[in-house]
Structure formats: C-alpha cells, structure tokens
Amino acid sequence: MRSRQSILEMFATFLQFESERLNGWVYDAKLHRSIQYLLLQIPQTQNSENFWAIYWHKAWQTQSNSLALGHLSAYLQETCYWAVKRTIPQFASVQSSLADCFQIAIAQVPKILKGCDPNQKASLKSYSNVAFGNIIRDALRQQQEIDYANDWALLLKLSRKRLQEALQNAGVTDEIIARYLLAWKCFTDGYILSKSPGVRKLQKPDQDTWDIITQIYNRERLTLKNPGTECTPETLEKWLLFSAKHARAYLYPVVSSLNLPKLGQTEGELQDDLPDNTHESLLASIIAEEEAETQKNQQIEIHNLLVATLAKLTPQAQQLLQLYYQQALTQQQIAQQLQIQQYQVSRQLSKARESLLLAITKWSQETAHISPTSNVVKYISIVLEEWLQNYFRNLESHSSEEK
C-alpha cells in the first residue's frame, strides 16, 4: 500500500477495496474541497500533520461536526488498515474478510476520538493504533461466540442489560420489552431447572421444558405493570426468537461505509450530504486562541522585563517609586520624608519612568516589530502607569500577608 505524503491526501482520501482486495486511495470530493480551502487560508501548515489532527479533533469536540469526523476518518485509514492486518492472524478462524474487519474498526473512530487528547503526549495516530487493535480483537471474539452459538445458547449467554439494549435499539416499546425480559428470565430459569445432567450442548427446549417455562411466566407475569393474558409455549418461543434475532444484530451489527452510493441514485455517495458549516467559525476560533496565547506570553515577557529593569534602578529611585505607588504619598510628602526638594522628587520619578518606558519601547520594536510613533509611545506610557500601580499594590498586599 502506497503511503500518503501530502496533507491534502491524508485528510481527504480513503482506502478503496474491490473484491475484498485493496485497490489504492480514492479522493472524497467534499473533503478535498474542505482541506484545500483551509490550506489556502493558513498556508504555513502545508506540512503540519499534527496541526490538522488537533484542528479537526477540536472541531469534532466543540461541535456535532460530520465534516470533522470525515477528515479524521480519512486521516486514520492507514493506522486502521495496519492494525486490522496485524490483528486478524491472531484468530484461527475468522469468517469476516479484511475489508469487513476494516469497516468494523473504522466505524469506531468517534469512540476513539472521545478517548484521545492529541494535545497530550500520545498523538492521535499512536493512540488509535492501540485502540483499533483492541476494537477488532473484541469484535472478532464476539463474532466467533455469536457465530458458533445458536439462538438458545445466545439467549443463555446474554445479560439482562444487553438484551434490554438490543430491544430498545430495535424500537420495541417499554411495555413489550418488560414482557420479553420476563420471558427471557423465565426461559433461563426453566432451562436450567430442566437441563439433564451430562448434557453439554445448548439446544432448543423440549416440550416438558416449554411447559415449565410457560408455568413460570404465567405466574410471574402478575408482577408486570400490564400483565396481559396468559401465554402459550408457542407465544413465548416466538418472543424469545425475536429477542435472539435482535440481540445478534445488536451485538454484531452490519457496518455500512460512507462511500456507499446513495439509494436509488446512479451518482454520489452517502457522505456527499455531510454538512459543511465550520470553515469560518472554526478558523476564527483557532486564530483567536492563538492570538490570546500570544498576548498572554507577551504580557509575561513585559512583566519580567519591567521587574528586571526596576531592579537595575538606583536604590533611591526604587525607594521613590515605592513611596509614590505603594504608599500613595504625594511628591510633597515624599520630599518632606526624604528631606529633599519637591522638584528633585519629580525629576527622579520622571527619570525612573523614562527608564522603564525605554525598556518597553525597545522590546516592542525588536520583538513585536512595532514602530515607536508618538501614539504608540503615548499608549505604552499609559500601560506602564497601570502596571506600576498594580505591581506596587500587589507588593503591598504580599507584605501585609507576610506580617
């Protein structure tokens, strides 16, 4: 199998099987248009496989998004294929083909996405590689048990919860489900009571066993909210076979591919109808998050820069700033306390602010590439004043807590 190289291929192509044999990659038109559009919007991600895996995983998490699921299903095609190919030989007799097993595994992509966080250490691919293997092993074990078990053996193996889920999945009403569950319980109790010693094969109940099951049901039916009339063995057998049929279908469902043609149409596939409504909103969300993160990092850098610049000021300048911003003294009060002239206080405060302002302006020009126009300097000066007030106010609160 040829490995896919480009982002366009990774997120818009699917494996194609013909006569149970692999026949290469085929593009999905809708997904191709989708990823092509986004690559034009953010071209720097042309080779960033992990970026797009996280991007679409986030889309799938934040919205009920079929388009995101389509992209991620395409992305995990190779991982799923090799996991299935590696797992099948572990079973001595497998009725399903490689293509069938592949469809069973790839259908569980939503379950895998729910359990994986690609932002953490494990990438989506590495997590999926293990998950696909577990999924197909469980499915094959279950398939073998179901294939080898007849209806009566299957009913005896079932739990009440599984049978209830199967009947609910089949659209049976709660009232009927209650009767079928009681019939199943009576069947399991009656079958065990009437089973002959030494008989290992689970077969259809004989007439005597049916009579015991029927007696138990007609006695226990009075516990139901709507007991109904008494049942015959034929009715109970019909109910139990119905339950077994839907339990088998529920435990081992038929998997349909999104690449199947539309019913009654000569062109188009099922996934052509997937909605596409996330481009602008998701892209804007990604950009906004990146900008917020950048802004947060810049604020941390500026804070550390100002703290370092403060430490380099003369002890007297640091004292003046502390008296002015932390103790909220006026320039006149500071002059009286330090026994200097007020104009000296004003001059030294201005000089200290200028040192801090110069440090920020230089950082803005070199790091953020912002030209120091008069308006920019004015804005920075306002921001600096706010920072000084907050910084010394926090110092004061920390000092109070320590005391």
N, C-alpha and C positions, 0 to 999 in steps of 0.2 A: 504494500500500500504506500503510495506516494504521500510524504508528509507535506502539510500545508505550510507556506512560508510567510505570506503577507497577512496583515490584519484583515484585509477585505475577505480573503479566503477563510481565515479562522472563524470569523463571526457571521459568515453568510453562506457556507456550503455544508452539504450533508452527504453522508455515505449513501451510495446507491447500490442496492442488491438486485441481481437478476438471476432467477432460477437458483436461489439460495447461495449465489456466488457474488463476491464483491466486485463491483463494476466501476469503481472510482468515485470521484466527487462531482456533485451537481449543485449549481448555484440556486438559491432561492431568490427570486426577483425582488420580493418585498424587503427582505433583509439586506440584499445587495444595495438597494437604493438607500436604505436607512443608514448603514455604516458608511457608505460613500459620502452621503451628505454631511455626516458628523466629522469625517476626516478632513473635509474641506473647511469646516468651521474651526477645528483645532488641529492643524496640520502637524504640529510638533509631536503628535502621538502616533505617527505613522508606524513606528516600530515598538510601541509600548504595549505589549500584550497584557501585562498585569494591570495597566491603567484601565483598559477596556473591560477586563474581567471584573474589576471593582466597580467601574461605572455602571455596567449593566446589572450587577448584583445589587447595587444600591437602588437602581430603578425598580427592580423586582421587589425589593423590601418595602419601598416607600409607596408603591402603587400596585394595584392589581393589574400588572402590565404583561400582556401576552407577547408583545414585541420583545421585551427584555428576555422573557423565557425562551423565545425563539432564538435569539442571539446566543444565549448561554447554552442552549441545547446543541446548537451548531458548534460552539467552541469546544464542548466536551465530547464530540463524536469520536475522536481518536482515542481519548482516555477510556471511554466506554468500550470501544471495539477491542482494545488490547486487554482490558480487564476481563471481558467475556471470553475471549480466545484463550486466556490463561486459565480461566476457571473451569470451563467445560470439561477438559480432560480429567479433572479430579473426580468425575462421576462415571461409574462403569457403564451405565445405560441411560442415555439422555434421548428422550423422544423428540424434543424440540431442536430445530436447526440453529446454526449460529445466528442467522438473521432474526429468528424468533426470539432468541435469548437477548440479542442486542436490543430489540424493541422493548422487551420486558424491562431491561435495565435503564434504557434512556428515558422511559416513561416516568422514572422515579427522580428525574432531575429536580422537580420542585422540593421533594423531600431532602435531597442533598443540599440544595441552596439554603433551606431553612436551618440546617445544622452547621453550615460552614460560615466562618467570618474571614474573608480573604484579606482583611486588614491585619489579621494576626499573623503569626509565624508561618502557619501552613497555608500554602497557596490553594486556590480553588481546584487546580488540577491534581495536586498531591492528595488533597482531602478526597476528591472524587474517585481517584484511583482505588483507594481502600474501600470507599463506600460502594462503588459499583460491584466490586468483588463480593462484598457481603450480601448485597441485594440479590445478585444472580445465584449465589450459593443457597440462600434461603428459599428463593423461588424454585430452584431445581429440586431441593429436598422436599419442599411442599408438593411440587408436581409429581414426584415419584410416589409419595404417600397417597395422593389423591388418585393417580392413575391406577395404582395397584388395589385400592380399596373399592369394594362395591358400595352401593348406596347404604346398606345396613351397617357395614363396617365404618363408613364415613360418619354416619349419624352417631355411632357409639364413641367415635374419637372426638366429636365436636364438643366444645364448651357451650354453655347456655348463652354466654355473651356473644360468641362468634355466630351462632345460629340466629340470634336476635338481630345482629348487624346485617346478616345476609338477607333476612326477610325484610328489614327496613329498606335496604338497598334495592330490593325488588319492588318496593312501593306498596307492600301489604299494610293494611290498616292496623292500628294498635289492638283493636278488638280481636281481629283474626290472628294476629301474632300471639296474643295471650293463649288462644286455643291451641295453636300449633306448638307453642313452647310446652304447654301442659301435655300434649300428645307425645312430644319428644321425651319428656321426663317419664311418662308412663311406659313408653317403649323401652327406655334404658333400664328402668326398674324391673319391668316384666321380663325382659330378655335375660337379664342376669339371674332372676329367680328361677327361670325355666331352663336355663342352659344345662345341658347334660355334662357330667364330669368327663374329662378327657377330650371333649370336642374343642378343637382349636380354631377351626375356620369359621369366620363370622358369615352366616348365611341368612336368607330370608326366614323370618319366624314361621314355624309350623302353625297349624290351626289351634292347637292347645295353647301355644304361646300368645296367639292373637286374642284368644278368649280371655287370658289373664290380663293382657294389656287393656282390652276393652273394659273389663270389670273395674280395673283401677281408674281408668279415665272417667267412666260414668259416676264413680264415687267422688273423685276429686274435682269434677267439673263444677260442683256446687260452690267451690271457693272462688270461682271466677266472678267478675263483676256482672257479666252477662253469660250465664251458664249455657243457654241454648238447650236443645233437645238431646236425648241420649244418642250416642254414636254407635255405629256398627263397625265391625272389623274392617270392612271394605272402605268406609269413610276414613278411618284412621290411617289405613295403608296409603290412600290417596294423598292425605295431608303430609304424611311422612316422606313420600316420594317427591312431592312438590318441594318440601323443605330441603331434601338432599340435593335436588337439582339446582336450587338457587344457592345453596351453600357451596357447591362445587364451582359454580360460576363466580361466586364472590371471592373464594379463596384463590382461584386461578383464572382471573379474567382474561378475555381476549384483548390484546393490545393493538390498537389501531394507530397507524402513523399519520402525522400531519401532512405527509406528502401524498396521501391517497387522493385520487381525483374526486371532484365534487359529484355528489349523487345526481345522476341524470344529465350530466354535462360532459361534453367531449373535451373541454379545455379547463385549465385551472385546477388548483389543489385546495384542500381544506384550509391550509394556513394562509391562503391569499386573503381570507376575510379577517385576519387578525387586525385589531385596531392599531393605528399609528398616531398617537397623540402626545408623545413625550419629548420630542426633539427640543423644542424651545424651553419648556419648563425645566426639564432635567438639566439641559446645558446651562441655563441661567443659574440653577441651584448649585451646580458644580463650581461655576465661576465665582458665585457669591461666597461659597465656602472657602475657596482658595484665597479670595481677597480678604476675607475675615481672618484667616490663618496668617496671611502675610502681614496684615495690620497688627495683629496681636504680637507677632515676632518683632516687628519694628518698634512697637511700644516698649517691649522688654529691652531691646537694644538701646533705645534712647534713655530709658531709666538707668540702665547700667552705666551708660556714657556720662550722664549728669552726676551720678553718685561718685564716679571716678574723678570727674572734673572738680567737684566740690572738695574732695579730699586733697587736691593739689593746691587749693587756695591757701593763702596765709592764715595762720590761726586767728588773727584779728578780723579778717574778712569772714571767716566761718562763724566767729562769735557775733558779728554784726547781723548776719543772716539769721542766726538762731534767735537773737533778741527781737528782730523785726518780725519774723514769720512764726516762730514757735511761741514766743511770749507776747506777741502782738503789741509791742511797745512802739510809741511814735519816735520819730527821729530826734525830737527834742528830749524825750525821756532817756533815749539811748545815750545822747550827748552828755546829759547830766550824770548818768550812771558811770560812764567811762571817762568823764571829766575831759571831754574834747569839744571842739566847736561843732555846731549842727551842720555846717556846710561840709565838714570833713566826713561826717556820717553819711550825708547824701552822696558825696563823691565816691566814697569807698563802696557803698551799696551799689551804685551805678556801675562801678568798675567790676564788681563781682558778678553782677547780672550780665555784663558785656562778655565776660569770660565764658559764662555758660551759654549765652546766645551764640557766640562764635563757634563753640564746640558743636552745637546742634546744626547750625547753618553749614558748617564744613561737612558734617556727616550727611546731611540732606543732599549736598551737591555731589559727594563722592559715592555714596551708597544708593540713594534714591534718584540720583540724576535730576535733581530739582534746581533750577537756576535761582540764585538768591536775588530776586527782584524786590523792590520796595514793599510790595504787597505780601510777598512770601515772608520777608523778614518781620513785617508787622504781625502776621499771623503767628509765626514762631514765637515772637515776643509774648503774645497773649497766652499761648500754650505753656510757655516757660513759667509765666507768672502763676498759672493754675497749678503747675507741677510743684513749684516751690511751696505754695500754700499747703497742698496735700501732703507733700513729703515731710515738712516740719510738723504738721498737725499729727501725722502718724507717729513721728518720733516722740511727740509729747504723750500720746496715748500709750505707747510702749513703755515710756519712763514711768507713767502712773501705775501701770500694771505690775512692773517690777517692784515698785515700792509697796 
